[in-house]
């Protein structure tokens, strides 16, 4: 009984210590969200088409 009590107390202390040590603070405020719109979407589409072209060119060689 004494060993079980000591083991349980030790585990509780370890869990509390780990919880306090690994606790992370939250964000200071809500960050501003930047929408992904026209320009970035066009650049992504052009990059994708360029990658496809390069893969097809490499396949033909």
N, C-alpha and C positions, 0 to 999 in steps of 0.2 A: 504494500500500500504506500509506503514511504517513497519507494523508487518511482512509482506511478505519479505521485504528486510532484516530485522534483522534476521528472521528465515533462509533465504537463506545464509546470511553471516556467521551465526553461524554454519550451516551444512558444509559449505566449510571449515571453520577453523577446525572443528572436523575431517573431512576427511583428511585434510592435516596433522594434528597432528598425527592421527592414522597411516597414511602411513609412516611418518618419524620415528615414534616410533617402528613400527614392521618391518622395513626394515632390512634384514639380509645380511651380506656380502657374497660374493661368495666364492667358494673354492680357496685356495691359489695357487693351481696348479693342473694339472691333476694327479690323484692318479694312482699308479701302479696297473694294473689289474693282478690278479693271476688266471691262468686257472685251471679249475677243470678237472683233467685228471686221468689217471689210478688208482693210489693208493686211492684217495678219492672216486672214483666211485666204486671200489671194496669194500671199507669199507661200503659205503651206501647200496650196494646190500647185503652184509652179515648181516648188521643190519636189513634190511627189511625181509630177510629170517628168522632171529632169532625171530623177532616179530611175524611173521606168525606162526612159530613153537610153540611159547609160547601161542598164541591164540588158536591154535588147541588143544594143551595139556589141556588148561583150559576148553575148550568146552567138552572134553571127560570125565572130572571128574564129 
